[in-house]
Amino acid sequence: MKEGRRMAFKIVSSAFKDGGYMPPWYSRDRGDASPPIGWTDPPRKTVTLVLLVTCTDDKTGQDYCHWVMYNISPRSRTIYGKQPRGSVSHDGTLQGVNSFGGIGWDGPADDIPEQELVFTLYALDCRLDLPGGASHHDVLDAMEGHVLESARLLGRYTPH
């Protein structure tokens, strides 16, 4: 690697490959455990990270947010699976209210035949001045003008 060059900012999961199928225990109806997430090489000036997991209902065009995490330390490089649902974790990472009214992860539902969840990790140049339990809309508004780079991971879910 040449001096001054860095690898690409990337988000990954040990639970599924990009574009691959998520196991059923991540669904709302079969355990609702949050998946493990990792990342590589955030931009050098990254202060915090934000993770938003969204999907779009093909029938209505409605966007849903399944998970909101913010003020994540870029140095940790991992969000472990089965995160507790509280608004503040032991390391200071905050979780917000998802589209289903809960704090933390709410997985895909088994009554929808095919879903695509987009895991987007944003590198920010600041900490967000928001309390735990903020809505994903508040997080998006607070991020405006502070995104250095983003990385995406696609997870598909089909009930078995």
N, C-alpha and C positions, 0 to 999 in steps of 0.2 A: 504494500500500500504506500502511495506517495505521501510525502509530508503535507499536512493540511487537508487531506481528503478524509472523509469519514464514510462509514457504511450507511446504508439507507435506514431511515426511521421505519420500523416495522412492528406490527402487532401480530401475536401468534397465540395459539391455545394448544395445550397438550391434549385436550379433549376432542378436537376435530381439526381437520385441515381447512385452509381457505377454500370456500365453496363446497365443503363437505357437509355431511349430515351430523347433527348434534345427537348424542345419545338421549334416550327418553327421560332419564332422571333429571335432566335440566328443564323439563316441561312443568308447567304449573300443576298439571294433573297427576304427575308421577314422581314427586319428590321436591321439585322446585329448588334444587340446589344451583347456586350460581357457578358458572364454569370458571376454571382457572385461566388467567390471562397473563401474558408476558409481553415484553417489548425489548427492542434493541435500538441503540444509538439515537436517542432523542437529540435534537439540535443543541449545540453547546450552551446557548443562553436560556435553556429551558429552566423555569423556576418551579412550575407544577404541571401536572397532567390532568386532563378531564377525559373520562370514558362515558360515552353515550351509546346505548344499544337501542336501535330503532327498527321498526318494520312498517311496511305499508300494506294496508288491507286492499287486496286486488279488486274486490267488489265495490268498495266505497271510495277508495283513494285516500282514506284517513291514515295519517301517520300516528304510530304509537311508540312510546318510549318504554322499554322494558327495564332499563337500569340507568341510573345517574350516579356517577362517582366523580368527585372533584377534589382539588387540592391534594392530589396524589404525588408523592415524592418521586421524581424521575430516577433517583438513585436505587430505589428498591427493585425495579425491573420485574416485579411479580405482584399480581393480585391473586391470592390463593382462592381455590374453589370453596364453596359452602360458606360464603361471607355471611356474618350475622346481619340481621335487618336493622340495626340501630343507625342513627344518623351520624354518629361519630365513632370511628374505629380506634383501636388502641394506639395506632401510629399517627392519628390526627387526620387521616383521610375522611372526607365527608361523603355521605350518601344523600341523595335527594328523593323526592316523591316522583314515582313513575306514573304513567298514564292510567294505571289501575288503582291509584290511590294509596299504594303502599310505599314504604321506604325500603330501598334495596332492590334486589333482583325479583322480578316476576317473569317467569319464563313463558314460552309459547303455550297456547292452549290446544288440547287434543281435539276440540270441535272444529278446528280450522284445518283443512286437508293438507295444505302446503304453505309453509312460511319461510321467508328469508329474513334473518336477523342480521343487521349491519352493525358491527362493533367498530366504532370510530374512536380512536385515541387522538386527542389534541394536545400538542405541546404549547404551553403558554409562557409568556414572558413575565407573568406576575401570579400571585396568589389571588384567588377570588375572595372578595370581601362579602361573603354570604354565610349565613348560619347553616348548620346541618339541617336537612329536611327541606331545602329550597326546591322549587319545581324545575323541571328540565328547561322550561321557557326562561326562568330567571337565570339559570346557568348559561344558556345560550346568549342572553342579553349581556351578561357580565363579561363573557368571553370576547365580545365584539371588539376588534382592533388589537387583540392580544395573542392571536393564534400565529405561532411561528411555523408550524407544519402539522399535518395530520396523517394518520395511517389507518387503513381499513382492513377488516377481516369479515368475510361473509360466512355465516353459519345457517345451514338449511335445517328445517324440522318438518318431519312428516310423522304423524301418529302411527304406531305399529299395532 
